[in-house]
Amino acid sequence: MTSFRASAGALTLLLLSLTACGGGGGGASAPAASSGVPPALTSTQSALKARARAAAQAALTVYAQAASKLGLGALSSRRHALDIIGHLPVGTSPGCNAARNNSFTQGSVTHPDGSSTETTTVFYDTACKQPELVEVVTAPPAPGPGSTTIKTGSVTAFDRTGATIGVTTFQDTTVTGLAGSAGAIPTITETSVQQTSANAASPPVHQLAFTSTTPGVTGGAIETGLAEVASAGAATSGTSLTISDTVSPTAASSVNTATFSALLFTGIGLGIVRGDGVAWSVFGAAPFDDETAGVVTVNTDTNFVQTGSINLIDTEIGLSINGNITPAGLSVPVKQGATLLASVVTDGSTGTITYADGSSENIANLIIIP
């Protein structure tokens, strides 16, 4: 995780894995040892597995906020695009531009009303021949104090054959408050609503919305409400979070401490809806746990995450997470008492969650594929 950049195939993994979820039952006549398929779970084991997955996702989502030097961009379902585009070289030319391992083009059009549309195309190759993703963002004129701006756009991802593998649409709203005095910092409230589908005609496989308020006080806590739903066929799992993120900066580093509480959901046809203040909620099912809380601490230097920890406790059933953050990624065990229910290993973007029954699920852009 030395640069927060997602691997080139991360979004491909996210979308394609939804049609090839792990697990599945073997025939009754073949024992699990010979078929390589874990035995069917009891209802109690299935419930624990669902809780372990949801708790791990809550921790990963909060980590994404705390680890992001640029704020909530890391929470986005388009974080793959943000990671890549955010690390492109500055000073682009009108034509093909070289990046570290690929290439890109970038162009902007200003409209008569003062708004602008910027299009960025990132390519797999170094000669701008094989598109990996295209981001299109339309923004109003530059905002000022006391203004509300709304950006809309889309990210379209392609595999190496040129086939579309994902389309994310989004709307970002920023409200900039009036500073109380000259030189003061205004309060800023950001809201983003976005969804990702396999293609433009498909239902969403991932939905996310959040509202975050950054106070006009140096060192003040960033308050965030967030809801996230991931789908695999008809089944969906969701998380509703409230996060308080405090940043303690120095000249060379900073410490982000994000405390959070979570409501965890599983069901069919879940969705997200705006609540009061910064809150967002999941609808379509009652939460199966409302006593999950934790803290994520991330230490960074001027560029990258160095060390940190993830701690979470589900007081209802004694489920806990005590994970470590290093420059190489995250190692997150999920336990009930001393019993290991699941283990998460990621490079800070992609990875795997492995359960006690031997099954596993992929993680792409810090999203567990259910």
VOBA-1610 file (N, C-alpha, C; in pm, whole numbers, padded with zeros to 5 digits, always signed):
BEGIN
Met+00083-00119+00000Met+00000+00000+00000Met+00086+00124+00000Thr+00195+00120-00070Thr+00287+00231-00064Thr+00239+00354-00138Ser+00129+00343-00213Ser+00081+00463-00281Ser-00069+00476-00282Phe-00144+00389-00207Phe-00290+00386-00208Phe-00345+00348-00343Arg-00262+00329-00447Arg-00313+00298-00579Arg-00369+00157-00580Ala-00492+00142-00630Ala-00550+00009-00646Ala-00483-00060-00762Ser-00478-00194-00758Ser-00422-00266-00870Ser-00509-00245-00992Ala-00449-00260-01111Ala-00521-00230-01234Ala-00645-00314-01250Gly-00647-00433-01193Gly-00762-00519-01210Gly-00859-00516-01093Ala-00847-00422-01002Ala-00929-00425-00881Ala-01076-00410-00912Leu-01112-00315-00997Leu-01252-00296-01028Leu-01305-00414-01108Thr-01221-00470-01193Thr-01260-00592-01264Thr-01294-00701-01164Leu-01210-00718-01064Leu-01232-00819-00961Leu-01362-00794-00888Leu-01388-00668-00853Leu-01510-00633-00781Leu-01633-00675-00858Leu-01641-00643-00986Leu-01762-00667-01063Leu-01775-00811-01108Leu-01664-00870-01152Leu-01673-01006-01200Leu-01694-01105-01088Ser-01641-01076-00968Ser-01656-01168-00856Ser-01800-01181-00812Leu-01882-01079-00840Leu-02021-01085-00800Leu-02097-01196-00873Thr-02045-01240-00987Thr-02108-01349-01060Thr-02038-01482-01034Ala-01938-01478-00946Ala-01864-01602-00915Ala-01831-01605-00768Cys-01934-01589-00682Cys-01912-01582-00538Cys-01858-01714-00487Gly-01772-01710-00384Gly-01714-01830-00327Gly-01817-01912-00251Gly-01779-02034-00212Gly-01869-02119-00134Gly-01942-02215-00225Gly-02067-02239-00195Gly-02147-02332-00274Gly-02141-02470-00213Gly-02252-02542-00217Gly-02259-02672-00150Gly-02221-02785-00241Gly-02150-02884-00190Gly-02119-03004-00267Gly-02231-03106-00255Gly-02229-03211-00338Gly-02331-03315-00332Gly-02319-03391-00202Ala-02433-03445-00159Ala-02435-03512-00029Ala-02354-03640-00031Ser-02334-03700-00149Ser-02264-03827-00154Ser-02113-03813-00145Ala-02063-03691-00163Ala-01917-03671-00161Ala-01879-03598-00034Pro-01789-03648+00045Pro-01747-03579+00167Pro-01673-03452+00133Ala-01677-03356+00226Ala-01614-03226+00202Ala-01464-03241+00179Ala-01401-03339+00246Ala-01256-03352+00234Ala-01215-03386+00092Ser-01295-03467+00022Ser-01257-03505-00113Ser-01302-03406-00217Ser-01417-03334-00192Ser-01468-03239-00291Ser-01402-03103-00279Gly-01342-03074-00164Gly-01282-02942-00143Gly-01384-02836-00108Val-01513-02874-00090Val-01619-02780-00056Val-01652-02793+00091Pro-01656-02682+00167Pro-01687-02692+00309Pro-01826-02750+00330Pro-01852-02820+00441Pro-01986-02873+00470Pro-02085-02760+00490Ala-02213-02790+00472Ala-02317-02689+00490Ala-02314-02635+00632Leu-02341-02506+00645Leu-02338-02442+00776Leu-02471-02458+00846Thr-02469-02466+00977Thr-02591-02459+01055Thr-02638-02314+01055Ser-02762-02292+01100Ser-02814-02155+01104Ser-02731-02068+01197Thr-02684-02126+01307Thr-02600-02048+01400Thr-02468-02010+01335Gln-02405-02106+01265Gln-02280-02076+01196Gln-02300-01972+01087Ser-02409-01980+01013Ser-02438-01883+00909Ser-02456-01744+00967Ala-02524-01735+01081Ala-02545-01605+01145Ala-02412-01546+01191Leu-02325-01630+01249Leu-02195-01580+01292Leu-02112-01533+01173Lys-02120-01609+01063Lys-02046-01571+00943Lys-02094-01436+00890Ala-02226-01416+00889Ala-02282-01289+00842Ala-02238-01175+00932Arg-02237-01198+01062Arg-02192-01093+01154Arg-02044-01063+01136Ala-01964-01166+01117Ala-01821-01145+01096Ala-01796-01064+00970Arg-01868-01097+00862Arg-01853-01023+00737Arg-01890-00877+00754Ala-02007-00853+00815Ala-02055-00716+00830Ala-01964-00635+00921Ala-01916-00695+01029Ala-01826-00623+01119Ala-01695-00590+01049Ala-01641-00685+00972Ala-01518-00660+00898Ala-01538-00548+00796Gln-01655-00546+00727Gln-01681-00440+00630Gln-01690-00304+00697Ala-01754-00299+00814Ala-01761-00173+00886Ala-01622-00120+00918Ala-01534-00209+00966Ala-01398-00167+00999Ala-01322-00120+00876Leu-01337-00191+00763Leu-01268-00152+00639Leu-01318-00018+00588Thr-01449+00007+00600Thr-01505+00132+00551Thr-01454+00250+00633Val-01448+00233+00765Val-01396+00342+00848Val-01247+00362+00823Tyr-01174+00252+00804Tyr-01032+00263+00767Tyr-01016+00346+00640Ala-01104+00325+00541Ala-01094+00398+00416Ala-01102+00548+00438Gln-01187+00590+00533Gln-01195+00733+00563Gln-01070+00781+00635Ala-01032+00708+00741Ala-00920+00755+00823Ala-00789+00755+00746Ala-00774+00664+00649Ala-00649+00654+00576Ala-00640+00752+00460Ser-00751+00816+00426Ser-00751+00903+00309Ser-00696+01040+00343Lys-00584+01075+00280Lys-00527+01209+00299Lys-00618+01317+00242Leu-00703+01280+00147Leu-00788+01377+00078Leu-00931+01370+00128Gly-00956+01307+00241Gly-01090+01304+00295Gly-01168+01183+00249Leu-01296+01203+00221Leu-01386+01091+00201Leu-01376+01027+00064Gly-01287+01072-00021Gly-01274+01009-00151Gly-01249+00860-00144Ala-01179+00817-00039Ala-01147+00674-00028Ala-01268+00590+00002Leu-01377+00652+00047Leu-01498+00575+00075Leu-01577+00544-00050Ser-01545+00610-00158Ser-01629+00604-00276Ser-01623+00470-00345Ser-01736+00431-00405Ser-01735+00312-00489Ser-01654+00337-00615Arg-01619+00462-00641Arg-01531+00493-00753Arg-01389+00520-00703Arg-01356+00462-00586Arg-01223+00489-00530Arg-01112+00435-00619His-01142+00332-00698His-01042+00282-00793His-01001+00394-00888Ala-01101+00464-00942Ala-01071+00575-01033Ala-01002+00688-00960Leu-01049+00719-00838Leu-00987+00827-00763Leu-00842+00797-00729Asp-00816+00672-00693Asp-00678+00634-00661Asp-00587+00654-00781Ile-00633+00611-00898Ile-00550+00622-01018Ile-00538+00766-01063Ile-00652+00834-01078Ile-00651+00971-01130Ile-00581+01066-01033Gly-00599+01040-00902Gly-00535+01126-00803Gly-00384+01119-00803His-00327+01016-00865His-00182+01002-00868His-00124+01021-01009Leu-00205+01074-01100Leu-00152+01104-01233Leu-00059+01224-01224Pro+00042+01231-01310Pro+00132+01347-01309Pro+00056+01475-01342Val+00100+01586-01283Val+00040+01716-01314Val+00107+01773-01439Gly+00046+01876-01497Gly+00103+01938-01616Gly+00082+01854-01740Thr-00044+01815-01766Thr-00072+01728-01878Thr-00072+01805-02010Ser-00043+01733-02117Ser-00049+01788-02251Ser-00183+01751-02314Pro-00222+01812-02425Pro-00350+01778-02489Pro-00355+01636-02542Gly-00243+01574-02567Gly-00241+01440-02624Gly-00221+01332-02521Cys-00151+01226-02561Cys-00126+01111-02474Cys-00016+01146-02374Asn-00044+01118-02246Asn+00051+01147-02139Asn+00094+01018-02073Ala+00222+01008-02044Ala+00275+00888-01979Ala+00253+00896-01829Ala+00216+00785-01770Ala+00209+00771-01625Ala+00308+00663-01585Arg+00300+00614-01461Arg+00401+00520-01413Arg+00402+00392-01496Asn+00286+00326-01504Asn+00280+00199-01577Asn+00175+00200-01688Asn+00120+00317-01715Asn+00015+00324-01816Asn+00020+00462-01882Ser-00094+00510-01932Ser-00099+00641-01996Ser-00239+00698-01978Phe-00257+00826-02011Phe-00387+00888-01993Phe-00401+01010-02082Thr-00526+01048-02105Thr-00558+01174-02170Thr-00653+01250-02080Gln-00652+01382-02093Gln-00734+01465-02007Gln-00776+01589-02085Gly-00903+01623-02076Gly-00952+01742-02147Gly-01068+01804-02074Ser-01086+01935-02093Ser-01192+02008-02024Ser-01262+02101-02122Val-01394+02111-02108Val-01476+02200-02191Val-01552+02293-02098Thr-01546+02425-02124Thr-01620+02523-02045Thr-01747+02560-02119His-01859+02554-02050His-01988+02579-02111His-02027+02726-02094Pro-02125+02775-02174Pro-02164+02917-02167Pro-02208+02964-02029Asp-02265+02875-01946Asp-02308+02916-01813Asp-02195+02917-01711Gly-02073+02889-01754Gly-01958+02890-01665Gly-01924+02756-01607Ser-02011+02657-01623Ser-01979+02523-01575Ser-01879+02458-01669Ser-01821+02348-01626Ser-01721+02281-01707Ser-01737+02130-01697Thr-01696+02061-01801Thr-01696+01915-01802Thr-01554+01868-01830Glu-01501+01787-01739Glu-01366+01733-01754Glu-01374+01583-01777Thr-01302+01537-01878Thr-01298+01395-01911Thr-01156+01343-01898Thr-01140+01238-01819Thr-01010+01174-01801Thr-01021+01029-01844Thr-00933+00986-01934Thr-00928+00848-01979Thr-00794+00789-01940Val-00797+00679-01866Val-00676+00609-01825Val-00668+00480-01906Phe-00548+00448-01955Phe-00528+00333-02043Phe-00443+00228-01974Tyr-00466+00101-02010Tyr-00384-00008-01959Tyr-00240+00002-02010Asp-00225+00046-02136Asp-00094+00047-02200Asp-00031+00185-02188Thr+00086+00201-02244Thr+00160+00327-02234Thr+00144+00415-02358Ala+00057+00371-02453Ala+00043+00446-02579Ala-00099+00495-02601Cys-00182+00497-02495Cys-00320+00546-02505Cys-00402+00470-02609Lys-00390+00337-02608Lys-00462+00255-02705Lys-00570+00168-02641Gln-00554+00130-02512Gln-00639+00030-02450Gln-00703+00088-02324Pro-00824+00147-02334Pro-00884+00216-02219Pro-00910+00124-02101Glu-00879+00174-01983Glu-00910+00103-01860Glu-01032+00165-01793Leu-01037+00297-01787Leu-01152+00365-01730Leu-01164+00505-01788Val-01287+00555-01790Val-01316+00692-01835Val-01399+00759-01727Glu-01350+00871-01676Glu-01425+00949-01578Glu-01469+01080-01643Val-01597+01111-01629Val-01653+01236-01680Val-01717+01309-01563Val-01675+01433-01536Val-01726+01512-01424Val-01770+01648-01474Thr-01894+01685-01445Thr-01945+01818-01478Thr-01960+01897-01349Ala-01900+02016-01346Ala-01898+02097-01224Ala-01943+02239-01256Pro-02007+02306-01160Pro-02045+02446-01178Pro-01924+02536-01166Pro-01942+02669-01187Pro-01829+02761-01168Pro-01769+02749-01028Ala-01648+02797-01013Ala-01578+02787-00885Ala-01663+02841-00771Pro-01677+02765-00662Pro-01763+02808-00551Pro-01696+02916-00466Gly-01777+02983-00387Gly-01728+03080-00291Gly-01797+03057-00158Pro-01763+03135-00055Pro-01827+03120+00076Pro-01979+03137+00065Gly-02051+03056+00139Gly-02196+03064+00137Gly-02260+03003+00015Ser-02189+02916-00056Ser-02240+02861-00181Ser-02267+02712-00170Thr-02348+02663-00263Thr-02373+02520-00278Thr-02336+02480-00420Thr-02252+02381-00433Thr-02213+02333-00565Thr-02249+02186-00579Ile-02289+02148-00699Ile-02328+02009-00727Ile-02248+01961-00847Lys-02169+01855-00825Lys-02097+01789-00933Lys-02166+01658-00966Thr-02178+01630-01094Thr-02234+01503-01138Thr-02136+01437-01233Gly-02146+01306-01243Gly-02054+01240-01335Gly-02070+01091-01336Ser-01976+01028-01404Ser-01977+00883-01416Ser-01835+00833-01436Val-01815+00707-01399Val-01691+00636-01427Val-01729+00505-01496Thr-01672+00482-01613Thr-01695+00358-01687Thr-01564+00282-01693Ala-01568+00155-01652Ala-01448+00071-01650Ala-01458-00036-01758Phe-01343-00072-01815Phe-01336-00170-01923Phe-01234-00278-01889Asp-01257-00399-01940Asp-01152-00499-01930Asp-01058-00485-02049Arg-00960-00573-02057Arg-00858-00557-02161Arg-00908-00593-02301Thr-01028-00651-02310Thr-01086-00676-02442Thr-01169-00558-02491Gly-01189-00458-02405Gly-01271-00343-02440Gly-01415-00354-02394Ala-01453-00464-02330Ala-01589-00481-02280Ala-01610-00399-02153Thr-01730-00340-02139Thr-01764-00265-02019Thr-01784-00360-01902Ile-01719-00333-01791Ile-01731-00419-01673Ile-01785-00344-01552Gly-01810-00215-01565Gly-01865-00141-01452Gly-01896+00002-01489Val-02010+00050-01439Val-02048+00190-01458Val-02092+00246-01323Thr-02025+00350-01278Thr-02062+00418-01154Thr-02113+00557-01187Thr-02230+00591-01136Thr-02281+00727-01148Thr-02280+00793-01011Phe-02262+00923-01007Phe-02252+00990-00878Phe-02299+01134-00885Gln-02339+01184-00770Gln-02369+01326-00751Gln-02308+01370-00620Asp-02221+01469-00625Asp-02152+01521-00508Asp-02200+01665-00482Thr-02248+01691-00362Thr-02296+01823-00325Thr-02207+01879-00214Thr-02158+02001-00232Thr-02074+02067-00132Thr-02138+02198-00090Val-02159+02214+00040Val-02214+02338+00095Val-02103+02405+00176Thr-02061+02522+00133Thr-01955+02597+00201Thr-02018+02709+00282Gly-01998+02704+00414Gly-02057+02805+00501Gly-01983+02937+00495Leu-02042+03037+00557Leu-01977+03169+00567Leu-01884+03170+00688Ala-01761+03217+00666Ala-01667+03229+00777Ala-01713+03337+00873Gly-01697+03312+01002Gly-01743+03407+01100Gly-01663+03535+01104Ser-01537+03531+01064Ser-01452+03650+01065Ser-01345+03636+00959Ala-01277+03744+00931Ala-01173+03742+00829Ala-01065+03641+00866Gly-01028+03557+00769Gly-00926+03456+00792Gly-00977+03329+00856Ala-01105+03328+00894Ala-01160+03209+00957Ala-01187+03101+00852Ile-01195+02976+00898Ile-01221+02863+00809Ile-01371+02834+00808Pro-01436+02832+00693Pro-01579+02803+00692Pro-01607+02655+00715Thr-01724+02627+00768Thr-01768+02489+00781Thr-01809+02437+00643Ile-01769+02315+00610Ile-01800+02257+00480Ile-01875+02125+00501Thr-01987+02110+00433Thr-02065+01986+00438Thr-02067+01925+00299Glu-02023+01798+00291Glu-02017+01726+00164Glu-02113+01609+00168Thr-02189+01591+00061Thr-02279+01478+00048Thr-02254+01412-00087Ser-02242+01280-00088Ser-02221+01206-00212Ser-02317+01088-00217Val-02382+01073-00331Val-02470+00959-00355Val-02423+00892-00483Gln-02400+00761-00479Gln-02342+00693-00594Gln-02382+00546-00597Gln-02382+00491-00718Gln-02411+00350-00732Gln-02331+00294-00849Thr-02298+00166-00837Thr-02218+00097-00939Thr-02296-00022-00992Ser-02297-00038-01124Ser-02362-00150-01191Ser-02263-00215-01286Ala-02293-00338-01327Ala-02206-00405-01422Ala-02204-00334-01557Asn-02317-00275-01594Asn-02325-00193-01715Asn-02442-00099-01699Ala-02463-00012-01798Ala-02564+00093-01784Ala-02706+00039-01770Ala-02731-00083-01818Ala-02865-00141-01814Ala-02888-00233-01696Ser-02787-00256-01612Ser-02796-00353-01504Ser-02835-00286-01372Pro-02897-00361-01281Pro-02925-00305-01148Pro-02795-00284-01071Pro-02797-00197-00970Pro-02673-00170-00896Pro-02626-00289-00814Val-02494-00309-00812Val-02434-00410-00726Val-02371-00348-00602His-02360-00215-00604His-02305-00145-00488His-02367-00007-00483Gln-02417+00030-00364Gln-02472+00163-00341Gln-02404+00224-00219Leu-02378+00352-00226Leu-02313+00419-00114Leu-02360+00564-00109Ala-02383+00614+00011Ala-02412+00756+00030Ala-02352+00800+00162Phe-02303+00921+00168Phe-02252+00974+00293Phe-02268+01125+00296Thr-02276+01177+00416Thr-02271+01320+00440Thr-02166+01344+00547Ser-02079+01441+00523Ser-01968+01469+00615Ser-01957+01619+00638Thr-01945+01658+00763Thr-01930+01799+00798Thr-01793+01822+00859Thr-01716+01909+00793Thr-01584+01949+00843Thr-01599+02085+00910Pro-01572+02095+01040Pro-01598+02221+01112Pro-01498+02329+01075Gly-01541+02452+01095Gly-01453+02565+01070Gly-01361+02592+01187Val-01309+02486+01247Val-01221+02497+01363Val-01104+02402+01342Thr-00983+02451+01349Thr-00866+02365+01334Thr-00864+02258+01443Gly-00851+02132+01402Gly-00849+02023+01497Gly-00985+01972+01537Gly-01093+02031+01483Gly-01226+01984+01515Gly-01256+01851+01448Ala-01350+01777+01504Ala-01382+01644+01452Ala-01467+01655+01326Ile-01439+01568+01229Ile-01521+01555+01109Ile-01630+01454+01140Glu-01756+01498+01130Glu-01869+01410+01162Glu-01928+01356+01032Thr-01947+01225+01027Thr-01991+01160+00904Thr-02102+01060+00933Gly-02201+01059+00845Gly-02301+00953+00842Gly-02291+00883+00708Leu-02300+00752+00707Leu-02275+00676+00585Leu-02362+00551+00583Ala-02409+00515+00464Ala-02477+00387+00445Ala-02422+00324+00318Glu-02403+00192+00323Glu-02343+00119+00212Glu-02413-00015+00198Val-02447-00051+00074Val-02514-00177+00046Val-02444-00246-00069Ala-02412-00374-00053Ala-02351-00453-00160Ala-02444-00570-00191Ser-02461-00599-00320Ser-02555-00701-00363Ser-02483-00816-00432Ala-02534-00936-00412Ala-02490-01054-00486Ala-02616-01130-00525Gly-02665-01109-00647Gly-02793-01161-00685Gly-02903-01092-00607Ala-02996-01169-00550Ala-03105-01109-00473Ala-03061-01073-00332Ala-02957-01137-00281Ala-02914-01115-00143Ala-02831-00988-00133Thr-02852-00913-00026Thr-02774-00792-00004Thr-02731-00785+00142Ser-02620-00717+00164Ser-02574-00688+00300Ser-02546-00540+00308Gly-02567-00481+00424Gly-02551-00337+00436Gly-02495-00296+00569Thr-02443-00175+00572Thr-02387-00117+00693Thr-02428+00029+00701Ser-02475+00072+00817Ser-02502+00212+00842Ser-02408+00257+00953Leu-02331+00362+00926Leu-02225+00404+01016Leu-02241+00550+01059Thr-02201+00579+01181Thr-02173+00716+01222Thr-02026+00720+01264Ile-01954+00820+01214Ile-01809+00827+01232Ile-01770+00966+01281Ser-01683+00970+01379Ser-01624+01096+01424Ser-01474+01084+01407Asp-01418+01164+01316Asp-01278+01150+01275Asp-01202+01275+01316Thr-01103+01258+01403Thr-01021+01371+01450Thr-00880+01354+01396Val-00828+01460+01335Val-00694+01459+01276Val-00603+01548+01360Ser-00490+01492+01400Ser-00391+01569+01476Ser-00266+01585+01389Pro-00255+01697+01316Pro-00143+01711+01222Pro-00018+01769+01287Thr+00097+01732+01229Thr+00224+01796+01260Thr+00287+01836+01127Ala+00408+01890+01133Ala+00474+01932+01009Ala+00503+01816+00917Ala+00532+01699+00974Ala+00574+01586+00890Ala+00477+01469+00889Ser+00375+01471+00977Ser+00288+01355+00986Ser+00153+01396+01045Ser+00063+01301+01055Ser-00064+01325+01121Ser-00116+01194+01176Val-00203+01205+01277Val-00268+01090+01336Val-00418+01110+01321Asn-00482+01019+01249Asn-00627+01022+01233Asn-00688+00920+01328Thr-00780+00965+01412Thr-00849+00876+01504Thr-00998+00881+01472Ala-01053+00773+01421Ala-01192+00767+01381Ala-01267+00672+01474Thr-01355+00725+01557Thr-01442+00642+01639Thr-01575+00624+01566Phe-01637+00508+01580Phe-01757+00483+01501Phe-01850+00387+01573Ser-01976+00392+01532Ser-02075+00291+01570Ser-02144+00246+01443Ala-02194+00123+01443Ala-02246+00064+01321Ala-02375-00012+01347Leu-02465-00006+01247Leu-02579-00096+01239Leu-02553-00189+01121Leu-02572-00319+01141Leu-02535-00419+01042Leu-02661-00490+00991Phe-02671-00509+00858Phe-02792-00561+00797Phe-02761-00674+00699Thr-02852-00769+00687Thr-02855-00861+00574Thr-03001-00879+00536Gly-03027-00904+00408Gly-03164-00922+00364Gly-03172-00922+00213Ile-03291-00904+00161Ile-03316-00901+00017Ile-03367-00764-00021Gly-03307-00704-00124Gly-03354-00576-00174Gly-03327-00459-00082Leu-03215-00459-00011Leu-03182-00347+00075Leu-03152-00222-00007Gly-03175-00105+00053Gly-03143+00022-00010Gly-03097+00122+00094Ile-03071+00244+00053Ile-03022+00347+00144Ile-03112+00470+00136Val-03125+00542+00249Val-03213+00658+00256Val-03152+00761+00351Arg-03173+00888+00320Arg-03119+00997+00402Arg-03196+01008+00534Gly-03124+01032+00642Gly-03184+01053+00773Gly-03167+01197+00818Asp-03169+01220+00948Asp-03154+01354+01004Asp-03006+01390+01013Gly-02977+01519+00998Gly-02839+01565+01010Gly-02750+01502+00904Val-02640+01441+00948Val-02550+01374+00853Val-02586+01227+00833Ala-02690+01179+00898Ala-02717+01036+00902Ala-02771+00983+00769Trp-02731+00859+00736Trp-02789+00779+00630Trp-02823+00644+00688Ser-02930+00582+00636Ser-02976+00454+00691Ser-02995+00352+00580Val-02996+00225+00620Val-03028+00114+00531Val-03173+00075+00555Phe-03253+00059+00447Phe-03390+00015+00462Phe-03411-00121+00396Gly-03519-00189+00432Gly-03551-00317+00373Gly-03536-00433+00470Ala-03474-00409+00586Ala-03459-00512+00688Ala-03420-00445+00819Ala-03453-00511+00928Ala-03409-00460+01058Ala-03263-00497+01079Pro-03188-00412+01148Pro-03048-00448+01176Pro-03040-00570+01265Phe-02944-00658+01237Phe-02928-00774+01325Phe-02834-00743+01440Asp-02777-00624+01441Asp-02693-00585+01554Asp-02689-00433+01562Asp-02714-00378+01679Asp-02706-00233+01696Asp-02613-00196+01812Glu-02522-00287+01843Glu-02429-00261+01954Glu-02284-00280+01909Thr-02256-00242+01786Thr-02120-00254+01734Thr-02054-00117+01732Ala-01938-00106+01792Ala-01867+00021+01797Ala-01717-00006+01795Gly-01639+00095+01757Gly-01495+00074+01752Gly-01419+00201+01724Val-01290+00185+01698Val-01202+00297+01670Val-01094+00251+01572Val-01063+00338+01476Val-00953+00314+01383Val-00853+00428+01401Thr-00728+00395+01421Thr-00621+00495+01433Thr-00521+00472+01322Val-00494+00578+01246Val-00402+00569+01133Val-00296+00678+01148Asn-00169+00636+01147Asn-00057+00730+01152Asn+00002+00742+01011Thr+00014+00865+00961Thr+00068+00886+00827Thr+00185+00982+00834Asp+00274+00970+00732Asp+00371+01076+00714Asp+00310+01171+00612Thr+00389+01251+00544Thr+00334+01351+00453Thr+00268+01289+00331Asn+00290+01161+00305Asn+00234+01099+00186Asn+00156+00971+00212Phe+00206+00883+00298Phe+00151+00749+00302Phe+00121+00703+00445Val+00033+00604+00454Val+00006+00539+00582Val+00130+00463+00628Gln+00162+00475+00754Gln+00276+00405+00810Gln+00233+00294+00905Thr+00158+00329+01008Thr+00113+00230+01106Thr-00028+00266+01152Gly-00088+00173+01223Gly-00220+00202+01277Gly-00283+00078+01336Ser-00407+00094+01382Ser-00478-00018+01443Ser-00627-00004+01416Ile-00696-00119+01415Ile-00841-00125+01400Ile-00894-00207+01517Asn-00984-00148+01595Asn-01043-00218+01708Asn-01195-00202+01704Leu-01266-00314+01719Leu-01412-00312+01712Leu-01464-00415+01810Ile-01579-00385+01873Ile-01641-00481+01964Ile-01791-00486+01937Asp-01844-00606+01923Asp-01987-00632+01913Asp-02028-00687+02050Thr-02084-00600+02135Thr-02107-00640+02274Thr-02218-00742+02287Glu-02304-00753+02188Glu-02417-00846+02199Glu-02372-00991+02201Ile-02273-01026+02116Ile-02229-01166+02110Ile-02080-01181+02138Gly-02015-01072+02180Gly-01874-01082+02215Gly-01781-01092+02096Leu-01825-01044+01981Leu-01740-01044+01861Leu-01644-00926+01868Ser-01519-00948+01829Ser-01420-00841+01838Ser-01325-00843+01720Ile-01270-00727+01691Ile-01165-00710+01590Ile-01051-00634+01654Asn-00930-00687+01643Asn-00810-00617+01686Asn-00707-00634+01576Gly-00708-00541+01480Gly-00625-00554+01361Gly-00511-00456+01357Asn-00414-00485+01272Asn-00296-00402+01256Asn-00290-00342+01116Ile-00241-00218+01108Ile-00220-00147+00982Ile-00071-00123+00965Thr-00018-00160+00850Thr+00123-00137+00818Thr+00131-00075+00679Pro+00248-00029+00636Pro+00261+00021+00499Pro+00224-00082+00393Ala+00233-00211+00427Ala+00201-00317+00331Ala+00052-00346+00324Gly-00027-00304+00422Gly-00170-00331+00418Gly-00228-00355+00556Leu-00338-00434+00560Leu-00410-00458+00682Leu-00416-00607+00712Ser-00408-00641+00840Ser-00430-00776+00888Ser-00534-00767+00998Val-00653-00824+00973Val-00767-00802+01061Val-00831-00936+01100Pro-00804-00990+01219Pro-00875-01110+01266Pro-01010-01072+01327Val-01112-01152+01302Val-01244-01134+01361Val-01268-01252+01454Lys-01291-01226+01584Lys-01302-01333+01682Lys-01430-01322+01763Gln-01474-01436+01816Gln-01576-01439+01919Gln-01510-01502+02040Gly-01477-01420+02138Gly-01393-01467+02247Gly-01256-01502+02192Ala-01211-01624+02217Ala-01081-01668+02164Ala-01094-01742+02032Thr-01217-01759+01981Thr-01241-01835+01858Thr-01231-01745+01736Leu-01146-01783+01641Leu-01130-01706+01518Leu-01245-01737+01423Leu-01324-01635+01388Leu-01435-01651+01295Leu-01394-01620+01151Ala-01305-01525+01136Ala-01263-01484+01001Ala-01132-01409+01011Ser-01061-01404+00899Ser-00934-01332+00892Ser-00930-01252+00763Val-00905-01122+00775Val-00897-01032+00660Val-00752-00996+00636Val-00706-01011+00513Val-00573-00966+00472Val-00589-00887+00343Thr-00546-00761+00342Thr-00552-00679+00222Thr-00422-00601+00206Asp-00400-00550+00084Asp-00287-00461+00060Asp-00329-00315+00077Gly-00443-00293+00141Gly-00497-00159+00156Gly-00603-00129+00053Ser-00626-00221-00040Ser-00731-00205-00140Ser-00795-00339-00175Thr-00713-00435-00217Thr-00765-00568-00255Thr-00714-00672-00157Gly-00786-00784-00150Gly-00743-00889-00059Gly-00848-00996-00046Thr-00851-01063+00070Thr-00938-01177+00093Thr-00983-01180+00238Ile-01108-01221+00259Ile-01155-01256+00392Ile-01179-01407+00392Thr-01116-01478+00485Thr-01126-01623+00495Thr-01197-01658+00625Tyr-01299-01744+00615Tyr-01383-01777+00729Tyr-01338-01908+00794Ala-01390-01933+00914Ala-01351-02051+00990Ala-01393-02180+00921Asp-01494-02175+00834Asp-01538-02296+00765Asp-01452-02327+00643Gly-01350-02244+00617Gly-01261-02266+00504Gly-01298-02191+00379Ser-01418-02133+00373Ser-01458-02055+00256Ser-01394-01916+00262Ser-01395-01848+00150Ser-01336-01715+00145Ser-01411-01629+00044Glu-01395-01497+00056Glu-01455-01400-00036Glu-01349-01296-00071Asn-01359-01244-00190Asn-01264-01143-00235Asn-01297-01006-00177Ile-01195-00924-00165Ile-01210-00784-00127Ile-01152-00700-00240Ala-01232-00609-00294Ala-01186-00520-00401Ala-01220-00378-00363Asn-01120-00290-00365Asn-01140-00150-00325Asn-01201-00139-00186Leu-01156-00227-00096Leu-01199-00233+00044Leu-01347-00267+00058Ile-01406-00333-00044Ile-01543-00381-00038Ile-01538-00534-00040Ile-01601-00598+00059Ile-01611-00744+00062Ile-01720-00786-00037Ile-01686-00879-00127Ile-01782-00926-00225Ile-01862-01040-00162Pro-01992-01019-00127Pro-02068-01121-00057Pro-02107-01237-00148
//
